[in-house]
Amino acid sequence: MDDADPAAGRPRPGPPGSPSPAQVRRWRRRLAGEREAARIYRELARLRRNEEREILLGLADAEDRHVAHWERLLGDDAGRPARGGGWRTRTMVVLARTLGWIVVLALLQRAESRPLYEHDSDAPASMAADERIHSEVVRGLAARGRARMSGTLRAAVFGANDGLVSNIALVLGVIGGGASGSAVLLTGLSGLLAGALSMAAGEYVSVSSQRELLAAAAPDDTARESLPALDVDANELALLYRARGMSADDARRRAAAVLAGGPAGREPAGAAGSGAAPGGATGSGPAGADVVGSAAGAALSSFLSFATGAVIPVLPFAAGMAGAGAVVVAAVLTGAALMLTGAVVGLLSGIRPLRRALRQFAIGAGAAAVTYLLGLAFGATVG
């Protein structure tokens, strides 16, 4: 090495006041990380539109400020950025295009939440503060994505997990009871169809009921027509605002402003808000319905995801396998699928994927073990 002292076996110290080789290496790592972060945000901005694109470009600009800091410290040692981006940039773009925007946001949220500069004396306090804010900005973008896909995502993830757990437990239960391979296959397919239909019906009823509750709570637009006829000195308009959640004083002020709003009796601009207006929601559907999602979409997603999960324990028996080999293959496939669904839930929730994957595996394995032992017990009793 050029900086090594052959006699001492240690890096040769530079001129007084110059950074040590270890510092230079650390600064280079910091610089490379910030360059990569700025590049990732810019590449992701190409895939988004409108406000989300502007937010991502703003984060990229902030990362460029951090890049400039490390380049000033390194001087000629900074080097030129890699052309075309590193593997992290390419991976993030591929994930965004294949697995979806929310997966990338979850990964970025975890990366930004690490206290990178909290105890770094070479980084100003403003950089540590920037990183904390970046984490919250990404968290906000992720929250938007989760809200947009909350209904169908919830149905899909939990449907797949229920299909895996219920059918592996059912299959191992009848195996423990001594059922033949054909009986196991029939039981597994019956469990798949019955469970998928039940999940779809339950999801449809649940989402439909939730939308109906939201519609029932939405204010009636026709209440505005009564405003001109109200007695200015004695009316219940303030009570309406209080029922919508306003304080007594605010309700009285709002009612007075509405009644003074002109001959048409309409609310002045800006008077409506937070469901407090007599007309309240004025749109094609009740407030919050977009977050709840479509009942038919949730039902279809639940049916398909449950069936996808439930078919996995049946695959080796459908392929003609039997005996211990089929049981082992079914258990391995189901365990891997359980860990995958757990990891996805953890990733989307901003929690360590491995911890969620192991928890999901433990739950499924526990359920399967219990039903298998029960099958053994009942099989021995019947026999």
Disulfide bonds with the S-S distance in Angstrom:
none
